[in-house]
Every structure is written in structure tokens, then in C-alpha cells.
Amino acid sequence: MIRFRSLGSGSSGNATVVEATSGITTTRLLVDTGFSLRELETRLARAGLGVGDIDAIFVTHEHGDHVGCAVAFAVRHELPLWMSRGTWRALGEPVAPAGLRFARDDESVAIGDLELLPFTVAHDAAEPLQLRCSDGSVQLVVLTDLGSITTHMLERVDGCDALILECNHDMTMLAASRYPASLKARIGGRFGHLSNDVAVEILARCMSARLRHLVAAHLSRENNRPELVRTLLGEKWGGPGGADIVVADPGSGFGWLQIG
């Protein structure tokens, strides 16, 4: 069984807890830690967790709203810290912590009751990785911080039981926003963030009978609206009302969801 929740999902900070239980043991992974140490510990407590409940950290890429306090948290609590070599180099940390481990595209990683399959995505970071998480029977895919569709990414998303899918912006709202032209180009570019339209296309191309949980994540506060996302995704999955679609709050994320 896997359950998962977000501690925050947006430009102000991202962190997701993925928990797998075998019936005898439990493994908890933090995917990204885009907050200060104090703020992360506060958010864990709100989720009913303490720092001692976390078994490992996986950092998807080096941008501040994802890496946050990862190195300091891992050192303080003597935790394994996984990321790509490119991400580590981009961080420019002078000394590698004892728990540092390097992940690579399409090489599985076993962490207790979880098996992770990192995969590359199109994003403007040094060597970004997103994740497919499994307990051996069910599959959760975390797919945020990418700007365009690749065949490799679609293959890794296909057949999952739960999907956390970036729906960063509405293209019309972004174009009309007060953002500088350079920022608009970066967000809307092929290595930026997913628009609602591209997110819907990913869902349409990867949706299967196994999909039970759909979470829209990493919404822009300025350039998107939850009701718009629910409607657009709901036309492909869950009916026009999108009643079964969870929309992550940029500040607080979303509560526990369970697969299996």
C-alpha cells in the first residue's frame, strides 16, 4: 500500500511525502524539500509526522523551491539524500554529505518498501529527474517541473495508479500577466512549466483503467485557477465536474491519498 500527500506545491515551495507499508515495515520518502528547516519541520508536524519518521530524501532538481533545506536536513538527521550528479554539481556545495547518493535516468533505486524509477524530463535545470514510485503492486508518478512532452516521459507515466501532474498556468492568463517578457518566455517555453493544455494532452495520452487518483499540482497563484483546472482535466477524466480531481493548494498542498 502507498499513501502520499503534499506539504506545499508551487513556486513558494514543494515537498511531497510518499509512504509505503508492507504490513510489517513502513518507509517514508520526502520528494523535494523546498522550505527552510523550521518550515519543513512545521509542515511535517501538520501532516502528523516527525523528522524521525522520514527515511530518505529525493531531490528532483536544484531550483530553490524544490531543493530548499535538503542538504542541511539530511546532514542534521543523517538521512540518505538522492539526486542526480547534475543537480549536485549545480548546487555547488563544497562538501558532499555522508548520505549523498546519485540517481540516474531509468536506474531503479530501492529504499525500504519503495522502489523508485527516476526519469528525465524537459526542464531548465542541470539534470532534472521526476519519479515513478512503487511498492511492487501499485505505482505513483510525480510529474512536475517540465515544459514539454517527450516519448520517454510518456512511457514512464503510462499505466500508473496515481498521478501528480503539473498544471502550472493558463496560457492566456500568462500572456496577459504583469510578468516580464523574459519570464513569460521561460515559463511557457519547452523547458519551462506545463500549461493546462499540455497537462491535459499528457493525461489523454497516458490515461489507463488503472488510474485512480489524479492530482493537479504546482499551480501558479497568478496565472491559473483551480476551477479551470478541474474543468479541463475533468473533460478527460472524472467527468465534466472533475469531482474526483484533487487540486494541490500552492501553500498547503493536499492531504493524504491512499493507493491499494
HULINQUI-V763790 format. One record per pair of residues at least 12 apart in sequence whose C-alpha atoms are under 7 Angstrom apart, sorted by the first residue. I is the first residue (numbers start at 1). GAP is how many residues later the second one is. Records with the same first field share a line. If there is no record, write none. Layout:
I->GAP ; GAP
This chain:
1->19 ; 20 ; 21 ; 134 ; 258 ; 259
2->17 ; 18 ; 19 ; 133 ; 256 ; 257 ; 258
3->15 ; 16 ; 17 ; 253 ; 254 ; 255 ; 256
4->13 ; 14 ; 15 ; 252 ; 253 ; 254
5->12 ; 13 ; 249 ; 250 ; 251 ; 252
6->247 ; 248 ; 249
7->36 ; 245 ; 246 ; 247
8->241 ; 242 ; 243 ; 244 ; 245
9->208 ; 209 ; 239 ; 240 ; 241 ; 242 ; 244
10->208 ; 209 ; 210 ; 240
11->54
12->53
13->21 ; 22 ; 52 ; 53
14->18 ; 19 ; 20 ; 51 ; 52
15->15 ; 16 ; 17 ; 18 ; 19
16->14 ; 15 ; 16
17->12 ; 13 ; 14
18->12
20->93 ; 94 ; 115
21->92
22->91
26->87
27->28 ; 85 ; 86 ; 87
28->25 ; 26 ; 27
29->25 ; 26 ; 27 ; 28
30->24 ; 26 ; 27 ; 28
31->26 ; 27 ; 28
32->25 ; 26 ; 27 ; 28 ; 34 ; 35
33->33 ; 34 ; 35 ; 36 ; 37
34->30 ; 31 ; 32 ; 33 ; 34 ; 35
35->30 ; 33 ; 34
36->32 ; 33
37->32 ; 36
55->24
56->23 ; 24 ; 25
57->23 ; 24 ; 25
58->23 ; 24 ; 25
59->23 ; 24
60->23 ; 68 ; 69 ; 70
61->26 ; 64 ; 66 ; 67 ; 68
62->25 ; 28 ; 29 ; 63
75->22
78->21
79->20
80->19 ; 20 ; 21
81->18 ; 19 ; 20
82->18 ; 19 ; 20 ; 21
83->18 ; 19 ; 20
84->18 ; 19 ; 20 ; 43
85->17
86->40 ; 41
87->39 ; 40
90->36
104->14
105->13 ; 14 ; 15
106->12 ; 13
113->22
114->19 ; 20 ; 21
115->18 ; 19 ; 20
116->15 ; 16 ; 17 ; 18
117->14 ; 15 ; 16
118->12 ; 13 ; 14
119->12
121->25 ; 32
122->24 ; 25 ; 26 ; 68 ; 69
123->22 ; 23 ; 24 ; 68 ; 69
124->67 ; 68
130->12 ; 13
138->23 ; 121 ; 122
139->21 ; 22 ; 23
140->20 ; 21 ; 22 ; 23
141->16 ; 19 ; 21 ; 22 ; 23
142->21 ; 22 ; 23
143->21 ; 22 ; 23
144->21 ; 22 ; 74
145->21 ; 48
146->45 ; 46 ; 47 ; 48
147->42 ; 43 ; 44 ; 45 ; 46 ; 47
148->42 ; 43 ; 46
154->52
157->49
158->48 ; 49
159->49 ; 51
160->50 ; 51
161->49 ; 50 ; 51 ; 52
162->49 ; 50 ; 51 ; 52
163->50 ; 51 ; 52
164->50 ; 51 ; 52 ; 53
165->50 ; 51 ; 52
166->28 ; 33 ; 50 ; 51 ; 52
167->27 ; 28 ; 29 ; 32 ; 49 ; 50 ; 51 ; 52
168->25 ; 26 ; 27 ; 28 ; 50 ; 51 ; 52 ; 56
169->25 ; 26 ; 27 ; 50 ; 51 ; 54 ; 55
170->25 ; 26 ; 53 ; 54
171->24
173->50 ; 51
174->49
196->33
200->32 ; 33
204->32
214->31 ; 32
215->30 ; 31 ; 32 ; 33
216->30 ; 31 ; 32
217->30 ; 31
218->32
219->31
226->21
230->12 ; 15
